[in-house]
Amino acid sequence: MSEPVSPRAARPRLLGRTAVNAVVWLSVLYTLLPVLWLLLAAAKDRDALFSSDLLSPGDFSFAANIRALLDMEDGVFARWYLNSLLYAVGGAALGSLISVACGYAFDKYRFRAKEKLFSLVLAGVMVPPTVLALPLYLMASGIGVVNTFWSVFVPVLFNPFGVYLGRVFSQGYVPDEVLEAARVDGAGELASFFRVALRMLGPGLVTVFLFQLTAIWNNFFLPMVMLSDQSLFPVSLGLYVWNSAAVVTPDYYPVVIAGSLLAVLPLVAAFVLLQRYWRSGLTAGSVK
């Protein structure tokens, strides 16, 4: 028979559980309070924002703020939103495929200086993207693509951290025996990757896609360096320009807040729709 737990032994366990729950709730509040403030502020007019009267039932002008946002400067916000979708969704889709393919190659193939090259990839993970903005600008200027769509789209396709994750996922999801069986059946290397390995790497591909989608959607410094044409701005840079103008013209404040609310919706939708694959992808290689 097991001995009963004494009250003294149960007390530290209860205190530990209480402390953990307290930390969790504090983390939830820290995460959700800015979102709650954004929801409330987006539904208020300019006077309510300056009076800090966000909790009052009156002054509800969410629809008016959205109309003002879409009408501001001949509807340029819709153009910025489309640009962000092209940069982020297109760049994340193609970039995640490139990253996973590179990680698969590092895992499954043997070639000269393989580990040294992978060490360079790991070194690239530690380099902040802002440090690369000026060299990328000089390279883009040298080939004449500054202030074009490609000056922002092409650099985001290559992500060292995505390559590292791609190798981890390949090690955890793609057995060498399956590839050998595909080769015996006559499949070439490209066919083995696209028809066999890529299907197994689905959760990993989605995980890398979500990481790159978030990074590209929130990308600010690179577009600011590369672009001067406002019609090419992403949402992040466009809202920054409007927020700077709000110091002189306070009418921009409700528009910027409403635009910020709309800007987070694609990321929320992506995580909600793809969380099943993302959560399974995070456990890659944890169980052999």
C-alpha positions in Angstrom: 0.0 0.0 0.0 1.2 3.5 -0.8 1.6 5.8 2.1 -0.7 8.8 2.4 0.7 12.2 1.5 1.3 14.3 4.5 -0.2 17.8 4.6 3.4 19.2 4.8 4.4 17.4 1.6 1.2 18.5 -0.2 1.6 22.2 0.8 4.8 22.8 -1.4 3.1 21.0 -4.3 0.1 23.3 -4.0 2.2 26.4 -3.7 4.2 25.4 -6.8 1.1 24.8 -8.8 -0.3 28.2 -7.7 2.9 29.9 -8.6 2.9 28.3 -12.1 -0.7 29.3 -12.6 0.0 32.9 -11.5 2.9 33.1 -14.0 0.7 31.7 -16.8 -2.1 34.2 -16.1 0.4 37.1 -16.0 1.8 36.0 -19.3 -1.7 35.8 -20.8 -2.6 39.3 -19.5 0.7 40.7 -20.8 -0.1 39.2 -24.3 -3.8 40.0 -24.5 -4.0 43.5 -22.9 -2.4 45.2 -26.0 -4.7 43.4 -28.2 -7.7 44.4 -26.1 -6.5 48.0 -26.1 -6.2 47.9 -29.9 -9.8 46.5 -30.3 -11.2 49.2 -28.0 -9.1 52.0 -29.6 -10.1 51.0 -33.1 -13.7 51.6 -32.2 -13.3 55.1 -30.9 -13.1 58.5 -32.5 -10.2 60.9 -32.2 -11.6 62.8 -29.2 -12.1 59.6 -27.2 -8.6 58.6 -27.9 -7.1 61.8 -26.6 -9.4 61.7 -23.5 -8.3 58.1 -22.8 -12.0 57.3 -22.5 -11.8 53.9 -24.2 -14.2 52.0 -21.9 -17.2 54.3 -22.3 -20.1 52.9 -24.3 -20.4 56.1 -26.3 -18.3 57.5 -29.2 -18.5 54.2 -31.0 -17.1 54.8 -34.5 -15.5 51.6 -35.7 -17.2 51.7 -39.1 -16.4 55.3 -39.6 -12.7 54.6 -38.8 -12.6 51.8 -41.3 -14.2 54.0 -44.0 -11.7 56.7 -43.3 -8.9 54.2 -43.4 -9.9 52.9 -46.8 -10.5 56.5 -48.2 -7.3 58.0 -46.9 -5.0 59.3 -49.6 -7.1 57.8 -52.4 -7.3 54.4 -50.9 -3.6 53.7 -50.7 -4.0 51.4 -47.7 -5.6 48.7 -49.8 -2.6 48.9 -52.1 -0.3 48.5 -49.1 -2.3 45.6 -47.8 -2.1 43.8 -51.2 1.7 44.5 -51.3 2.1 42.9 -47.8 0.1 39.9 -48.9 2.3 39.5 -52.0 5.6 40.0 -50.0 4.6 37.8 -47.1 2.4 35.0 -48.5 4.3 34.7 -51.8 7.7 35.1 -50.1 6.9 32.7 -47.3 5.5 30.0 -49.6 8.5 30.1 -52.0 11.0 30.8 -49.2 9.8 27.9 -47.0 10.1 25.5 -50.0 13.6 26.7 -50.7 14.6 26.4 -47.0 13.1 22.9 -46.6 14.8 21.8 -49.9 18.1 23.1 -48.7 17.7 21.4 -45.3 16.8 18.2 -47.0 19.9 18.4 -49.2 22.1 19.0 -46.1 20.5 15.9 -44.4 20.3 13.4 -47.2 23.3 14.1 -49.5 27.0 13.9 -49.0 29.1 16.5 -50.7 32.4 18.3 -50.1 32.6 20.7 -47.2 29.0 19.9 -46.2 29.4 20.6 -42.5 31.5 23.7 -43.1 28.8 25.1 -45.3 26.1 24.2 -42.7 28.2 26.0 -40.1 28.0 29.1 -42.3 24.2 28.7 -42.4 24.2 28.5 -38.6 26.4 31.6 -38.5 23.8 33.4 -40.7 21.1 32.6 -38.1 23.0 34.8 -35.6 23.2 37.8 -38.0 20.4 40.4 -37.4 18.5 41.2 -40.5 19.0 45.0 -40.0 22.8 44.5 -40.4 22.2 43.1 -43.9 19.9 45.9 -45.0 22.7 48.2 -46.2 24.7 45.5 -48.1 21.5 44.3 -49.7 20.7 47.9 -50.7 24.2 48.3 -52.3 23.8 45.0 -54.2 20.3 46.0 -55.4 21.6 49.4 -56.4 24.4 47.8 -58.4 21.9 45.8 -60.5 19.3 48.6 -60.7 16.4 47.1 -58.8 16.2 49.6 -55.9 12.6 50.9 -55.4 11.1 47.9 -57.1 9.0 45.0 -55.9 12.0 42.6 -56.4 14.3 44.6 -54.1 12.1 43.5 -51.1 10.7 40.2 -52.4 14.0 38.4 -53.4 16.0 39.0 -50.1 13.2 37.5 -47.9 13.3 34.2 -49.9 16.5 33.1 -48.2 16.3 32.3 -44.4 19.2 30.5 -42.7 17.0 29.6 -39.7 14.5 28.0 -42.1 17.4 25.9 -43.6 18.3 24.8 -40.1 14.7 23.8 -39.4 14.5 22.1 -42.8 17.4 19.8 -41.9 15.9 19.0 -38.4 12.5 18.2 -40.0 14.2 16.0 -42.7 16.0 14.1 -40.0 12.8 13.5 -38.0 10.3 12.9 -40.8 12.0 11.3 -43.8 13.6 7.9 -43.3 16.5 7.0 -45.6 14.8 3.6 -46.3 11.8 5.3 -47.9 14.1 7.2 -50.3 16.1 4.1 -51.1 12.8 2.3 -52.0 11.8 5.2 -54.2 15.1 5.1 -56.0 14.8 1.3 -56.5 11.4 2.0 -58.1 13.1 4.2 -60.6 12.3 7.7 -59.1 14.9 10.3 -59.8 16.2 12.7 -57.1 13.7 15.5 -57.9 10.8 13.0 -58.0 11.9 11.5 -54.7 11.9 14.9 -53.1 8.6 16.3 -54.5 6.6 13.1 -54.6 7.8 11.3 -51.5 9.9 13.5 -49.1 7.9 16.7 -49.5 4.7 15.0 -48.4 6.4 13.7 -45.3 7.8 17.2 -44.6 4.3 18.8 -44.7 4.2 19.7 -41.0 7.7 21.0 -41.2 7.0 23.0 -44.3 4.0 24.6 -42.6 6.1 25.5 -39.5 8.8 27.2 -41.6 6.1 28.9 -43.6 4.5 30.4 -40.5 7.9 31.6 -39.2 8.7 33.3 -42.5 5.2 34.7 -42.9 5.5 36.4 -39.5 8.9 37.7 -40.2 8.1 39.1 -43.6 4.8 40.6 -42.6 6.4 42.5 -39.8 9.5 43.4 -41.9 10.0 47.1 -41.7 13.6 48.1 -42.0 14.4 46.5 -45.4 11.4 48.1 -47.2 12.3 51.5 -45.6 15.8 51.2 -47.0 14.8 49.9 -50.4 11.6 51.8 -51.3 10.7 55.4 -51.9 7.6 54.8 -54.0 4.6 54.7 -51.6 2.6 52.5 -54.0 5.2 49.7 -53.2 5.0 50.1 -49.4 3.9 47.2 -47.2 1.4 47.9 -44.4 4.1 48.2 -41.7 6.0 51.0 -43.5 2.8 52.7 -44.6 1.4 52.9 -41.1 4.8 54.2 -39.9 4.6 57.0 -42.3 1.0 57.9 -41.3 2.0 57.6 -37.6 4.8 60.1 -38.2 2.3 62.4 -39.9 -0.1 62.2 -37.0 2.2 64.4 -34.9 1.2 67.3 -37.2 -2.2 66.0 -38.3 -4.0 64.2 -35.4 -6.7 62.9 -37.7 -4.3 60.2 -38.7 -4.3 58.6 -35.2 -7.7 56.7 -35.6 -6.7 55.7 -39.1 -3.4 54.3 -37.9 -5.0 52.3 -35.1 -7.7 50.9 -37.3 -5.0 49.9 -39.9 -3.0 48.3 -37.1 -6.0 46.2 -36.2 -6.5 45.0 -39.8 -2.8 44.4 -40.1 -2.7 41.6 -37.5 -5.7 39.7 -38.9 -3.8 37.7 -41.6 -1.3 36.5 -39.0 -4.1 35.4 -36.6 -5.9 33.7 -39.4 -2.8 31.9 -40.6 -2.0 30.6 -37.1 -5.6 29.5 -36.4 -5.9 27.7 -39.8 -2.5 26.0 -39.7 -2.0 25.4 -36.0 -2.7 21.7 -36.3 0.2 21.2 -38.7 2.4 23.8 -36.9 2.0 22.1 -33.5 2.9 18.7 -34.9 5.9 20.2 -36.8 7.4 21.6 -33.6 7.8 18.0 -32.2 9.9 16.9 -35.2 12.7 14.6 -34.1 11.6 14.6 -30.4 10.6 10.9 -30.6 12.5 8.4 -32.7 
